[in-house]
Amino acid sequence: MVKNKVVVALSGGIDSAVTAALLKQQGYEVIGVHMRLLSGAEFEHSDADAQRVAGELDIPFHSLDCRECFSQTIIADFCSEYRHGRTPNPCVLCNQQLKFGYLLEVADQLGAQYLATGHYARIDRSGSQAALRRGVDHNKDQSYFLFTLSATQLERVLFPLAEMTKDQVRTLAQQFKLSSREKSESQDICFIPDNDYVAFLERQDIELPAAGEIVHVNGQLLGHHHGTHRYTIGQRRGLGIGWSEPLYVVAIDADNCLVIVGEKSCLQRRELTVDPVVWAQPVAAVTLRVDCRIRYRHHEAPATLEQVEDGSVRVIFDQAQIGVTPGQSAVFYVDDVVIGGGWIQ
């Protein structure tokens, strides 16, 4: 295996393009790969854009047809979670199973020591094992999505943008004369370009939750809905009900087709359960102080972790948090090191 050979996951966007350009500049033997995840005219351009980047950098390029795997794992899980009244985060699962699972296998097949992506996160190799840290640009930090990466995987991963801000990356794209410098930022969920997840779900060949009732936390019937999949915790708009003050979705009971609403204060929670848990760093203590992030744009909050005998973790916040959402990820930091994370129940 050639030590300086690196596979770069090219999306066709600016971050992965600059990643490949930097590594080539640094003397690595760079191979570009693109995972084709979706079918349809609106997604065809990503493969062409990635191939264009490889051509501009004069590096080998491989297009990988991952559509069936993506559909059967990431999209299937996304639909299942909404059917059960949860709000999934498909990027976490995709990173775990495809970007840093399958692509490391591709790197092996191509004889590459490393896999590189355009993520904004840092890898600290100063200790006995590699550790994941927050990126320098806190507005773009993506460590939250990467908590499932093991120390073994991190040893083979490169994040060339780790110490950069988005503005610095845009400047480099101009200097490298990359065509992707003109591309706009990608949306949160790649397979829902219009961000209308309800319409997406209703186009799928799946059984969705039936219509049901919207009830206040006090039990009062306030209205009816056309499926719990149309709602998520913290939602305020589109409820179609009247009340003396603004109401928010505070819980979803998909089994009984109920959407439970309440005042904003009802969204506050001091505790949550995380299960299953993925530990990125060795944790021996049953009780541990951490900063916990419960969604991507959430500012980490001080909390105490209590490990439970069944393998789950109880998170107790110093101060109540708003919008704890089953299906989302809770990620644990000590200083700025990711020590683990898991799925909110």
C-alpha positions in Angstrom: 0.0 0.0 0.0 1.4 3.4 -1.0 1.6 5.6 2.1 1.0 8.9 0.4 -2.0 7.8 -1.7 -5.3 9.3 -0.7 -8.9 8.9 -1.8 -10.9 12.1 -1.7 -14.7 12.0 -1.6 -15.7 14.5 -4.2 -19.3 15.8 -4.0 -18.8 18.4 -6.8 -18.9 21.2 -4.2 -16.4 23.7 -3.1 -15.3 22.0 0.2 -14.3 18.7 -1.3 -12.7 20.3 -4.4 -10.4 22.5 -2.2 -9.7 19.4 -0.1 -8.4 17.6 -3.2 -6.5 20.6 -4.5 -4.7 21.1 -1.1 -3.7 17.4 -0.9 -2.3 17.4 -4.4 -0.4 20.6 -3.6 1.0 18.9 -0.5 2.4 16.0 -2.6 -0.2 13.3 -2.1 -1.2 11.0 -4.9 -4.8 11.9 -5.0 -7.7 9.8 -6.4 -11.1 11.4 -6.7 -14.2 9.3 -6.0 -17.9 10.3 -6.2 -20.7 8.3 -4.6 -23.8 8.5 -6.8 -26.6 8.3 -4.3 -29.7 9.4 -6.1 -31.5 8.9 -9.4 -33.3 11.7 -11.3 -32.4 14.7 -13.5 -32.1 17.0 -10.5 -29.3 14.9 -9.1 -27.4 14.1 -12.3 -25.3 17.3 -12.1 -23.4 16.2 -8.9 -21.6 13.3 -10.7 -20.7 15.6 -13.6 -19.5 18.4 -11.2 -17.3 15.9 -9.3 -15.8 14.6 -12.6 -15.2 18.2 -13.7 -13.2 18.9 -10.5 -11.1 15.8 -11.1 -10.4 17.0 -14.6 -9.4 20.5 -13.4 -7.0 18.9 -10.9 -5.8 16.2 -13.3 -6.4 13.4 -10.9 -7.9 9.9 -11.5 -11.7 9.7 -11.0 -14.1 6.9 -10.1 -17.9 7.2 -10.0 -19.4 4.8 -7.6 -23.0 3.7 -8.0 -24.3 3.6 -4.4 -28.0 4.3 -5.2 -29.4 1.0 -4.1 -27.4 0.9 -0.8 -28.4 4.5 -0.1 -32.0 3.8 -0.7 -32.1 0.6 1.4 -30.2 2.1 4.3 -30.3 5.9 4.6 -33.7 6.6 3.0 -35.4 3.5 4.4 -34.3 4.5 7.9 -35.4 8.1 7.3 -38.9 7.0 6.4 -39.1 4.5 9.2 -38.1 7.0 11.9 -40.8 9.4 10.7 -43.4 6.6 10.7 -42.6 6.0 14.3 -42.9 9.6 15.4 -39.2 10.4 15.5 -37.1 13.0 13.7 -34.0 11.4 12.1 -30.6 12.9 11.2 -29.7 11.0 8.0 -26.2 12.6 7.7 -25.0 10.8 10.8 -26.0 7.4 9.5 -24.6 8.2 6.0 -21.3 9.2 7.5 -21.2 6.0 9.6 -22.2 3.5 6.9 -21.2 5.1 3.6 -18.7 7.9 3.7 -16.5 6.4 6.4 -17.6 2.8 6.1 -17.8 1.9 2.4 -15.3 4.6 1.2 -12.6 3.2 3.5 -13.2 -0.2 1.8 -12.8 1.6 -1.5 -9.6 3.2 -0.3 -8.3 -0.3 0.5 -9.3 -1.6 -3.0 -7.4 1.3 -4.6 -4.3 0.8 -2.4 -4.8 4.1 -0.6 -3.6 4.7 3.0 -6.0 7.6 3.6 -9.5 8.8 3.0 -10.1 12.6 2.9 -13.3 14.6 3.0 -14.2 18.3 3.1 -15.6 18.2 6.7 -14.8 21.0 9.1 -13.5 19.1 12.0 -10.1 18.3 13.5 -8.3 15.1 14.2 -5.8 15.1 17.2 -3.2 12.4 16.9 -1.1 13.6 19.8 -2.4 11.0 22.3 -2.3 7.2 22.5 -5.2 7.2 20.0 -6.7 9.6 17.5 -9.4 11.9 18.8 -12.0 14.0 17.0 -12.2 17.7 17.9 -14.4 20.6 16.8 -13.4 22.5 13.7 -11.8 26.0 14.0 -14.8 27.6 12.3 -17.5 27.0 14.9 -20.2 28.2 12.4 -19.3 25.3 10.1 -18.0 22.8 12.7 -19.3 19.3 11.6 -17.9 17.2 14.4 -21.5 16.6 15.6 -22.2 14.5 12.4 -19.0 12.5 12.9 -19.3 11.1 16.4 -19.6 7.5 15.2 -16.0 7.5 13.8 -13.7 5.2 15.7 -10.1 5.9 16.6 -9.1 3.3 14.1 -11.0 5.0 11.3 -9.7 8.5 12.4 -6.1 7.2 11.9 -6.8 6.8 8.2 -8.9 10.0 7.7 -7.7 13.4 6.7 -9.6 16.7 7.1 -7.6 19.3 5.3 -10.1 22.1 6.1 -9.9 21.5 9.8 -8.1 24.7 10.7 -9.9 26.9 8.1 -13.0 29.1 7.9 -15.4 28.9 5.1 -14.2 32.3 3.8 -10.6 31.0 3.6 -11.9 28.0 1.7 -13.7 30.2 -0.8 -10.4 32.2 -1.3 -8.5 29.0 -2.0 -11.1 27.9 -4.5 -10.5 31.2 -6.4 -6.7 30.7 -6.2 -7.0 27.2 -7.5 -9.4 28.4 -10.2 -11.9 25.7 -9.4 -15.2 25.8 -11.2 -17.0 24.7 -8.0 -16.2 28.1 -6.4 -19.4 29.4 -8.1 -21.6 26.7 -6.5 -24.0 27.6 -3.7 -24.1 25.9 -0.3 -25.7 22.5 -0.4 -29.0 21.9 1.6 -29.2 20.0 4.8 -30.7 16.8 3.3 -29.2 15.9 0.0 -32.2 13.8 -1.2 -34.8 16.5 -0.5 -33.5 19.5 -2.5 -36.7 21.5 -1.9 -36.6 20.8 1.9 -40.2 19.5 1.8 -39.7 16.3 3.7 -43.5 15.7 4.1 -44.0 15.7 0.3 -41.0 13.4 0.0 -42.4 10.9 2.5 -45.8 11.0 0.8 -44.2 10.1 -2.5 -42.6 7.0 -1.1 -44.2 3.6 -1.5 -44.6 3.2 2.3 -47.4 3.1 4.8 -47.6 6.4 6.7 -49.3 7.2 10.0 -53.1 7.6 9.9 -54.9 10.9 10.7 -55.5 11.6 14.3 -56.0 14.2 17.0 -54.1 17.2 18.2 -54.4 17.5 21.9 -53.1 20.0 24.5 -50.8 18.6 27.3 -53.8 19.0 29.6 -55.7 16.5 27.5 -58.0 19.0 25.7 -58.8 18.1 22.1 -57.8 21.1 19.9 -58.0 19.7 16.4 -57.1 17.0 14.0 -54.1 16.2 11.7 -53.4 14.1 8.6 -50.5 12.1 9.9 -47.9 12.4 12.7 -45.1 12.3 10.1 -46.1 15.9 9.3 -44.9 17.2 12.7 -41.7 17.4 14.6 -40.8 18.5 18.2 -40.7 22.3 18.6 -42.9 23.0 15.5 -45.1 26.0 15.8 -46.4 26.9 12.4 -49.0 24.9 10.4 -50.8 23.5 13.4 -54.1 25.0 12.3 -55.4 25.5 15.9 -56.2 28.5 18.0 -55.1 29.2 21.6 -54.6 32.1 23.9 -50.9 32.0 23.4 -48.5 30.3 20.9 -48.5 26.5 21.0 -45.7 24.1 20.0 -45.4 20.4 19.3 -44.0 19.0 22.5 -44.5 15.2 21.9 -45.6 12.8 19.1 -47.4 9.5 19.9 -47.3 7.8 16.5 -48.8 4.5 17.9 -51.9 6.4 19.0 -51.9 8.9 16.2 -51.6 11.8 18.6 -49.8 15.1 18.3 -49.4 16.7 21.7 -49.0 20.5 21.9 -48.3 23.0 24.7 -46.8 26.4 25.6 -43.1 27.0 25.0 -42.3 26.2 28.6 -43.5 22.7 27.9 -40.6 22.1 25.5 -38.1 22.4 28.4 -36.4 19.2 29.5 -33.7 18.6 32.1 -33.1 15.0 31.2 -33.0 12.6 28.3 -31.9 9.1 27.5 -29.4 8.2 24.8 -29.5 4.7 23.3 -27.6 3.2 21.6 -24.4 4.9 22.5 -21.1 5.0 20.5 -18.0 5.8 22.6 -15.3 7.5 20.6 -12.9 7.6 23.6 -12.4 5.2 26.5 -14.8 6.1 29.3 -14.4 4.2 32.6 -16.4 6.5 34.9 -20.0 5.7 35.5 -20.7 9.4 36.0 -19.1 12.1 33.8 -19.2 15.8 33.2 -19.6 16.9 29.6 -20.9 19.5 27.2 -23.8 17.9 25.3 -25.1 19.0 21.9 -28.6 17.8 21.0 -28.8 19.0 17.4 -26.5 20.5 14.9 -27.2 24.2 15.5 -27.5 23.7 19.3 -24.8 25.3 21.5 -23.4 22.6 23.8 -24.9 22.7 27.3 -23.2 21.5 30.5 -24.5 18.2 31.7 -23.8 15.1 33.7 -23.8 11.7 32.0 -24.8 8.6 34.0 -24.1 5.3 32.4 -27.0 2.8 32.9 -26.5 -1.0 33.2 -28.3 -1.7 30.0 -25.7 0.3 28.0 -27.8 3.5 27.6 -26.8 6.9 29.0 -28.9 9.3 31.1 -28.1 12.9 30.4 -28.9 15.5 33.1 -28.5 19.1 32.0 -27.5 21.8 34.5 -30.3 23.9 32.9 -33.4 22.8 31.1 -33.0 22.6 27.3 -35.6 23.4 24.6 -36.4 21.0 21.8 -35.1 17.6 22.9 -36.2 15.5 19.9 -36.3 11.7 19.7 -34.3 10.5 16.7 -31.8 13.3 16.8 -28.3 12.7 18.0 -26.8 13.8 21.3 -23.0 14.3 21.1 -20.8 14.5 24.2 -17.7 16.8 24.4 -15.0 17.2 27.0 -13.4 20.5 26.2 -13.6 20.3 22.4 -13.0 16.5 22.1 -15.8 14.3 21.0 -15.9 11.4 23.5 -19.1 9.8 22.2 -22.7 10.2 21.3 -25.9 8.4 20.4 -29.6 8.6 19.6 -32.1 10.4 21.7 -35.0 8.2 22.9 
